[in-house]
Amino acid sequence: MNLNINGSTHTVQADANTPLIYVLRNDCDLKGTRFGCGAAQCGSCHVLIDGVSVPSCDTPLWAAEGKAVTTVEGLSQSGELSALQQAFVDEQAAQCGYCISGMLISATELLQKNQQPTEADVRTALDKHLCRCGSHNRIVRAVLRIVSGAASKAAV
Amino acid sequence: MTTTASTVLPGSLNANRRLSQWLAINADGTVTVRTGKVELGQGIATALAQIVCDELGVVAPRIRMVAASTATSPNEGVTAGSMSVHDSGGALRQVCAEARAIYLQAAATRFNLSDSEAALLTVRDGSIQTSNGEPISSYWALADDALLDGETTGLAVPGGVTSTAALQRLDIPDKVTGRPRFVHDMMLPGMLFGCVLHPPSPGATLLGVDLAIVDALPGVVATVRDGSFLGVVASDEYAAVKALAKLAVLAKWQEPETLPDMNDLPAFLRAQLHDTMLVGEKKSETPLGESKQFQASYSRPFIAHASAAPSCAVARYSADLLEVWTHSQGIFNLRADLTVMFGMPENQVSVQHAEGAGSYGHNGADDAACDAALLARAVPGRAVRVQWTREDELSQAPFGAAMAVDIKAEVSSDGRITDWQHDVWSNGHSMRPGRSKTPVLLAAAHLAKPYEKQVAINMPLAGGGGSERNSVPTYDFAAWRATSHRCLSMPIRTSSLRSLGAHCNVFASESFVDEIATGLGADPLEFRLRHLTDPRAKDVLNAAASMADWHNLRSTKIEGRGVGIAFARYKNTGAWCAVVALIDAGHELRVKNLWIAVDVGRAVHLDGIVNQIEGGAIQAVSWTLKEAAQFDRTRITSNTWETYPILRFSEVPAVQVKVIDRPEQKSVGAGEATNGPVSAAIANAVFNALDVRVRHMPFTMEAITKAALAEEHS
């Protein structure tokens, strides 16, 4: 089966019902997509499929075939961090960082749809993502940091 | 010159005195740092790197932090109790100060400098300079392992180099780009994937399973049954996951009813046989005058670690070497249990740390490592990676112990607490591996030749205690007594979870202080200050109150809005922390704001401290509002994120943190200081909003209604 991941074509030998996450991590060696629950309840394995943030643990391979899959590794271009990734570094927006990949994916989706999100928009977009370390407010600040003029609006 | 064994050296240096155990200066311009403490997502590697940069006088890109390993690292025991900056930081600060002096001396010798010239040498990013700034040599040019191949003299005086710029976390760039970093991401040549079917309830035994059916599944390499321990190894991860699902269908279990009534945990805790211990007491020298009595009881349920990632480990076994990669907080402790279970000497068991998701105590990491080792033994020479399921993570890992606290107080007619009696009822808060002769790893009790199930203990109070942590009042009461009742049966496995007993003890005592203050019509802030002489305690209380504009918030009544304050000195010997919480108790309880003032002594890595304080506080809000392990009489039933919900983005309060830096004071940890004060501040704010005293966590609307009804009836 051919998959289009981060702009490259990957040919994989796997059952069409295999959850995408296992293929990304083990066949394509893209470890940035993290397994959290296997039941689409925590957000840590999200990837973009044709621009939509979805849990890869709950996406069978056949549903990704012929579509553009973007993982966290695909957010940076030729080694340069994306503005969003850089904002996470600047805000030191992580503790353990296990949940960060999924949040970067959903925040990227949000910013593609809405270039001027409010703090409430960001929290709504990330509400399906769980963070156990309590880094939420830093993560919200990181997303708002790249929204022009929004830094001063962040009440957190 | 060497130190004598009786010289007490800073932190873990005392037990690991050879400089080269900690540090190597390399000719390639790098510095290798070995610590026995492990990165749990708390940023300790960065805080320690900061200390090395500051003391040695080098920039961060030169630092190579080596992951802790039983083979090469100083043995620093467990990474826990907010002790890492003290233990490892204290040692590294001393080691680096001494290494710097040794290298300056080496430069002086090589260039035949006089003593007075040598005394003026300085270091700038490893370059050794004379008093007029002329570089004459460098660490790298002089690099020689022999220079650090001796025991510390303990004589060097840290602080010789001006502090370098605050470091950003070393690991975050990898984490925002998705580079492999976690043990979950490890791939060893020929690695196989394993899954373990844990018994479905704590008392379950395996009656039977037809392994031939699983052995015949595609991709399955081996199945393992040893008593009630059941696992499968497959060539790829999805094959292992499918085989696990098949095993779950095929396995037949006997499941006795061993669990208590979830809805009355305080009664269960009080009804057990106990090991009762007087934690401490102070008797009044003057007789009590006329006084008013107060008493109340508080509790918390069993709380799950609920780490973002399921526990995971990689193991490889041969007849004379067991290698394990784990996110355990105590690699040496884990090795001790594995040597017993596998009948191998210490030098044939190698345990290496690899990062996992955030860890807040003794979670499933060690158990998963044991699972991986047991499966690896079935396929000698092949590495096996075992990743637990989410269900396992929420139901098989040890829990933070349920607790009940009873407090009684006498209050004099002039409004001072004159006597305070604190009783805490709980399972022990420590069941880490390596502390008794009997392995405590989950699988140990499931084997055909099982190890007897152990009951959690409490560490001695000198090491911070467990159930009794913070049962001793922080205030200056004329008389007090604290008593701990540790349950001797343990139907639900408990071990250390962030702040251990301090969470519920502080919640109870700081709620109770508030009950007395409001009962007397006193301002809760003023009432606390009335009972404190410690200036650092007063400073954090006043700072938090000032940030929150306490008096204004308390005097401006808005329906449904409440504001509460709480304070504790963690472990009575650690960080001072005061919290003001603002809540909205409309149709649901929301924590809107937390203002937190903390004093951790010398602030080594300011943003790291703030991050830990924020994180601990938000986690405590989650515990307080939402979290309780659910179970029936056989099984833990809260094994998904739906049945064990935690705080979400839309529910997280704004958190403002003030760190009172005390550069002249020793550093203490920050990670656990907020848990108790946050829970109490919320309870006190709920009372301020609703005139309802919630004494049992979590504060669901159902619990608040129950508390209101109970007050009406009393």
Interface residues (C-beta under 8 A of the other chain):
Chain A: A14 D15 T18 P19 Y22 R25 N26 D29 L30 K31 G32 T33 R34 F35 G36 C37 G38 A39 Q41 C42 S44 T71 V72 E73 L75 S76 L81 Q85 F88 V89 Q92 A93 A94 Q95 C96 G97 Y98 C99 I100 S101 L104 V122 R123 T124 L126 D127 H129 L130 C131 R132 C133 G134 S135 H136 N137 R138 I139 V140 A155 V156
Chain B: L40 G41 Q42 G43 Q168 R169 D171 I172 P173 D174 K175 V176 T177 G178 R179 P180 R181 F182 H184 D185 M187 D236 E237 Y238 V241 A306 S307 A308 A309 P310 E355 G356 A357 G358 S359 Y360 Q387 T389 R390 D607 N611 Q612 E614 G615 G616 A617 I618 Q619 S622 T640 W641 E642 I646 L647 R648 F649 S650 V652 A654 V655
